Amino acid sequence: MKKAEFNKRGTRQLVDTGWKTFDRQTNCISAGNVIANTQISTYVRPYRETECNGLTFKPGELMTLDLKPYVKYRIPEAILDLLEFKVRKDSLILYMFFTTPKGRIEPEPFLWVLTTKEPHPRLKISRVVCHLGQRYMKRYDAADEILKYITEDKK
């Protein structure tokens, strides 16, 4: 994985993805559970996992709880299919990277990534989302750079 570098005060990660909007808004890109200016990522437990903190839940309830931060966004179908695969035994990490357009409050996701767990996260699948009229190449360039920070896979 690519090592993060920070500004002199240590308050902001130095990022150069080639997409100025994303780079300006980003304060951190990291693997695992993260809530940052341009990233939300969480572990997603398997459908069959039913135990948590000594309590027992119905199959799928813990997975649904893990997906709650993403409910109002459209997780790409291919990623959702892998997450909801009922015989999956391992926890995975779901990442949503986004920018917040000027004058808006709601983030606009542009990259969804699914990896295996740490300490050596491997890429399972990624999807760049681009709406009509948007410049998609900047999003793909940013995606290539982001993957270097969250996976062990070599690009």
C-alpha contacts under 8 A as a table, 3 or more apart, distances in Angstrom:
res1	aa1	res2	aa2	distance
1	M	148	K	5.54
1	M	149	Y	5.31
1	M	150	I	6.45
1	M	151	T	5.80
1	M	152	E	5.03
1	M	153	D	7.62
2	K	148	K	5.39
2	K	149	Y	4.88
2	K	150	I	7.93
3	K	149	Y	6.98
4	A	13	Q	6.58
4	A	14	L	7.39
4	A	29	I	7.92
4	A	149	Y	7.45
5	E	13	Q	5.71
5	E	14	L	5.62
6	F	9	R	7.72
6	F	10	G	5.22
6	F	11	T	6.92
6	F	12	R	5.52
6	F	13	Q	4.21
6	F	14	L	5.24
7	N	10	G	5.12
7	N	11	T	6.50
7	N	12	R	5.67
7	N	13	Q	6.32
7	N	14	L	6.30
8	K	11	T	7.90
9	R	12	R	7.79
10	G	13	Q	7.50
11	T	27	N	7.50
12	R	26	T	7.75
12	R	27	N	4.67
12	R	28	C	6.64
13	Q	26	T	7.39
13	Q	27	N	5.25
13	Q	28	C	5.27
13	Q	29	I	7.60
14	L	27	N	7.81
15	V	23	D	5.71
15	V	26	T	7.41
16	D	19	W	7.54
16	D	20	K	7.90
16	D	23	D	6.09
16	D	145	E	7.94
17	T	20	K	7.61
17	T	22	F	7.81
17	T	23	D	6.55
17	T	141	D	6.30
17	T	142	A	4.58
17	T	143	A	7.89
17	T	144	D	7.96
17	T	145	E	5.55
17	T	146	I	7.46
18	G	23	D	7.67
18	G	138	K	6.58
18	G	141	D	6.39
18	G	142	A	6.30
19	W	22	F	5.61
19	W	23	D	6.17
19	W	138	K	5.29
19	W	139	R	7.02
19	W	141	D	7.35
19	W	142	A	6.12
20	K	23	D	4.97
20	K	24	R	5.95
21	T	24	R	5.39
21	T	25	Q	6.41
21	T	99	T	7.29
22	F	25	Q	5.28
22	F	26	T	6.05
22	F	38	T	7.46
22	F	98	F	7.67
22	F	99	T	5.90
22	F	142	A	7.86
23	D	26	T	5.31
25	Q	37	N	6.42
25	Q	38	T	6.65
25	Q	99	T	7.04
26	T	29	I	7.47
26	T	36	A	7.69
26	T	37	N	5.62
26	T	38	T	5.49
27	N	36	A	6.81
27	N	37	N	6.05
27	N	38	T	7.58
28	C	36	A	6.24
28	C	37	N	7.32
28	C	38	T	7.74
28	C	39	Q	7.85
29	I	36	A	7.78
29	I	39	Q	6.97
29	I	146	I	7.18
29	I	149	Y	6.60
29	I	150	I	7.61
30	S	34	V	6.91
30	S	149	Y	6.22
30	S	150	I	5.91
31	A	34	V	7.29
31	A	41	S	7.88
31	A	118	E	7.67
31	A	121	P	7.96
31	A	149	Y	7.08
31	A	150	I	4.66
31	A	151	T	7.55
32	G	41	S	6.43
32	G	42	T	6.33
32	G	43	Y	6.98
32	G	93	I	6.53
32	G	117	K	7.56
32	G	118	E	7.01
33	N	40	I	7.61
33	N	41	S	5.13
33	N	42	T	4.46
33	N	43	Y	6.46
33	N	93	I	7.82
34	V	39	Q	6.83
34	V	40	I	5.52
34	V	41	S	5.07
34	V	42	T	6.69
35	I	39	Q	5.87
35	I	40	I	4.68
35	I	41	S	6.64
36	A	39	Q	5.04
36	A	40	I	6.39
38	T	97	F	5.50
38	T	98	F	5.03
38	T	99	T	5.81
38	T	100	T	7.99
39	Q	95	Y	7.01
39	Q	96	M	5.73
39	Q	97	F	4.57
39	Q	98	F	6.37
40	I	95	Y	5.90
40	I	96	M	5.33
40	I	97	F	6.66
41	S	93	I	6.68
41	S	94	L	5.40
41	S	95	Y	4.22
41	S	96	M	6.18
42	T	66	D	6.98
42	T	93	I	5.52
42	T	94	L	5.60
42	T	95	Y	6.84
43	Y	66	D	6.86
43	Y	91	S	6.34
43	Y	92	L	5.60
43	Y	93	I	4.36
43	Y	94	L	6.36
43	Y	117	K	7.79
44	V	63	M	5.81
44	V	66	D	5.30
44	V	67	L	6.87
44	V	83	L	7.55
44	V	91	S	5.52
44	V	92	L	5.33
44	V	93	I	5.88
44	V	94	L	6.75
45	R	49	E	6.52
45	R	62	L	6.60
45	R	63	M	5.12
45	R	66	D	7.04
45	R	90	D	7.04
45	R	91	S	4.58
45	R	92	L	6.77
46	P	49	E	5.46
46	P	60	G	7.48
46	P	63	M	6.10
46	P	83	L	7.40
46	P	84	E	7.71
46	P	86	K	7.41
46	P	87	V	7.88
46	P	88	R	5.72
46	P	89	K	5.71
46	P	90	D	6.08
46	P	91	S	5.75
47	Y	59	P	5.67
47	Y	60	G	4.35
47	Y	61	E	7.61
47	Y	62	L	7.45
47	Y	63	M	5.77
47	Y	84	E	6.63
47	Y	85	F	7.39
47	Y	86	K	5.48
47	Y	87	V	7.39
47	Y	88	R	7.06
48	R	59	P	5.04
48	R	60	G	6.33
48	R	86	K	6.87
48	R	87	V	7.29
48	R	88	R	7.78
48	R	89	K	7.42
49	E	59	P	6.40
49	E	60	G	7.34
49	E	62	L	7.04
49	E	63	M	7.89
50	T	56	T	5.49
50	T	57	F	4.80
50	T	58	K	5.97
50	T	59	P	5.65
50	T	60	G	7.61
50	T	61	E	7.55
50	T	62	L	6.76
51	E	54	G	6.44
51	E	55	L	5.70
51	E	56	T	4.79
51	E	57	F	6.34
52	C	55	L	5.32
52	C	56	T	6.58
52	C	57	F	7.82
57	F	61	E	6.29
57	F	62	L	7.11
58	K	61	E	5.66
58	K	62	L	8.00
59	P	62	L	7.45
60	G	63	M	5.17
60	G	64	T	6.07
61	E	64	T	5.08
61	E	65	L	6.21
62	L	65	L	4.99
62	L	66	D	6.23
63	M	66	D	5.05
63	M	67	L	6.37
64	T	67	L	5.15
64	T	68	K	6.37
65	L	68	K	5.23
66	D	69	P	7.39
67	L	70	Y	5.66
67	L	71	V	6.68
68	K	71	V	5.28
69	P	72	K	7.76
70	Y	73	Y	5.42
70	Y	74	R	7.61
70	Y	75	I	7.29
71	V	74	R	7.42
73	Y	109	P	7.71
75	I	79	I	6.86
75	I	80	L	6.31
75	I	112	W	7.36
76	P	79	I	5.53
76	P	80	L	6.28
76	P	112	W	7.51
76	P	127	R	7.15
77	E	80	L	4.96
77	E	81	D	6.00
78	A	81	D	5.20
78	A	82	L	6.59
79	I	82	L	5.25
79	I	83	L	6.31
79	I	113	V	7.91
79	I	114	L	6.99
79	I	125	I	6.90
79	I	126	S	7.73
80	L	83	L	5.02
80	L	84	E	5.98
81	D	84	E	5.28
81	D	85	F	5.99
82	L	85	F	5.24
83	L	88	R	7.82
83	L	92	L	7.84
84	E	88	R	7.99
85	F	88	R	5.64
91	S	116	T	7.13
91	S	117	K	6.60
92	L	114	L	6.72
92	L	115	T	5.77
92	L	116	T	4.84
92	L	117	K	5.60
93	I	114	L	5.64
93	I	115	T	5.24
93	I	116	T	6.13
93	I	117	K	6.19
94	L	112	W	7.36
94	L	113	V	5.90
94	L	114	L	4.76
94	L	115	T	6.79
95	Y	111	L	7.87
95	Y	112	W	5.58
95	Y	113	V	4.96
95	Y	114	L	6.30
96	M	109	P	6.42
96	M	110	F	7.69
96	M	111	L	5.87
96	M	112	W	4.78
96	M	113	V	6.66
97	F	109	P	5.68
97	F	110	F	6.09
97	F	111	L	5.07
97	F	112	W	6.48
98	F	107	P	5.97
98	F	108	E	5.24
98	F	109	P	4.02
98	F	110	F	5.35
98	F	111	L	6.79
99	T	107	P	5.62
99	T	108	E	5.45
99	T	109	P	6.61
99	T	110	F	7.58
100	T	104	R	6.49
100	T	105	I	6.78
100	T	106	E	6.38
100	T	107	P	4.42
100	T	108	E	5.80
101	P	104	R	5.62
101	P	105	I	7.92
101	P	107	P	7.25
101	P	108	E	7.30
104	R	107	P	7.73
109	P	112	W	7.63
109	P	129	V	7.05
110	F	128	V	5.53
110	F	129	V	4.62
110	F	130	C	6.27
110	F	139	R	6.80
111	L	126	S	7.16
111	L	127	R	5.77
111	L	128	V	4.54
111	L	129	V	5.96
111	L	139	R	7.77
111	L	143	A	6.66
112	W	126	S	5.54
112	W	127	R	5.22
112	W	128	V	6.48
112	W	129	V	7.81
113	V	123	L	7.61
113	V	124	K	7.74
113	V	125	I	5.93
113	V	126	S	4.24
113	V	127	R	6.51
114	L	123	L	6.37
114	L	124	K	5.45
114	L	125	I	5.35
114	L	126	S	6.23
115	T	121	P	5.79
115	T	122	R	5.31
115	T	123	L	4.53
115	T	124	K	5.04
115	T	125	I	7.09
115	T	151	T	7.27
116	T	120	H	7.75
116	T	121	P	4.87
116	T	122	R	5.24
116	T	123	L	6.68
116	T	124	K	6.85
117	K	120	H	6.85
117	K	121	P	5.16
117	K	122	R	7.67
118	E	121	P	4.84
120	H	151	T	7.17
120	H	152	E	5.99
121	P	150	I	7.04
121	P	151	T	5.00
121	P	152	E	5.80
122	R	151	T	5.30
122	R	152	E	5.69
122	R	153	D	6.02
123	L	126	S	7.59
123	L	151	T	6.08
123	L	152	E	7.81
123	L	153	D	6.66
128	V	139	R	6.98
128	V	140	Y	6.75
128	V	143	A	7.33
130	C	134	Q	6.32
130	C	135	R	7.75
130	C	136	Y	5.94
130	C	139	R	7.77
131	H	134	Q	5.76
135	R	138	K	6.28
135	R	139	R	7.39
136	Y	139	R	5.18
136	Y	140	Y	6.44
137	M	140	Y	5.06
137	M	141	D	6.17
138	K	141	D	5.11
138	K	142	A	6.12
139	R	142	A	5.07
139	R	143	A	6.05
140	Y	143	A	4.92
140	Y	144	D	6.26
141	D	144	D	5.27
141	D	145	E	6.54
142	A	145	E	5.23
142	A	146	I	6.08
143	A	146	I	5.06
143	A	147	L	6.16
144	D	147	L	5.50
144	D	148	K	6.96
144	D	155	K	7.72
145	E	148	K	5.46
145	E	149	Y	7.30
146	I	149	Y	5.46
146	I	150	I	6.83
147	L	150	I	5.32
147	L	151	T	5.81
148	K	151	T	5.90
148	K	152	E	7.30
148	K	153	D	7.44
148	K	154	K	7.47
148	K	155	K	7.46
